[in-house]
Amino acid sequence: MSEDTLDIVQTDLTAVQTDLQQVVADAKSQYKTQRTRLQADVTAAQTAVDAARSTPSAATLSGVRTAIGKLSKDVSSLVDQLAPPC
């Protein structure tokens, strides 16, 4: 993973953080557990990206992949819960 790729991941993560802030504002007390989980996921992803930037290695890059994967899974889960029933 190159520095350019980490820049792209950082840009996308920043967009996710902004979107999450809007979800938190809109949901207020609804979906509190999911909001808390997503906020923790975003923090973990940011920490992983920061670690990969400061010390690029297979381990830190794997940490980015793991953190982004968990964030993606939890976002998908929330989207499924927000979707109106068919």
N, C-alpha and C positions, 0 to 999 in steps of 0.2 A: 504494500500500500504506500503510495507516494504522499508527499506533503500536499500536493494538489488534491488528492483524494480526501485527505483529512480536512482540507479547507472546505470541500463540498459537503462532507459529513457535518462539519461545524455549521455551515450555512443552513443545512436542512434541520439540524438540531435546534438552532435558534428559531426557525419557523415553527417547529413543534412546540417549543416553549411558549411562544406567543399564542399559538392556537390553544394550548392547554390553559393559559391564563384566561382566555375567553370562555372555555368550557367551565372552568371553576366559577367564573362570574355568573354564567348562565344557570348552572346547575345548583348553585348555593348549597342547600342541605341535601339535595338529592344526589345519589351516587357518591356519597362521601368516601366510602371505602375505595371505590375505583379511582376517584380523584387523588386520594392519598397515594395509592399505588402508582399512578401515572407520574405524580410529582417525584416520587422516589426513583422511578425508572429514568426520568429525565435527568435528575441529579446524578444517578449512577452512570448514565451515558456521557454526560458532560465530564465527569471525573475520569472516565475511561479515555475519552478523546484527549483530555489534558495530559494524561499519563503517556499516551501514544505520541503526542507531540514532543513532550520533554524527553522521553526515553523510548524511541522507536525500537521495537523488538517483536519477535513472534508472540511473546506472551502479552504485551500491551495491546497489540493489534487484535489478538484473540479476545481480549477483554472488551474492546470496542464492538466486535462482532457479537459477543454474548449479550452485552448491554443493549445494543440496538435490537437484537432479536427479541429480548424480553419486552422492551418497550413496544415493539411492533405487535407482539402477541397480546399485550394488555390493551393496546389501542383497539385492536380488532375485536377483542372481547367487549369493550365498552360500546363500540359501534353496533355490535350485534344486540346489545341490551337496549340501545337507543332506537333501533329500527322498529318501525311499527309492525305489528303482527300482520301476516298475510291473510 
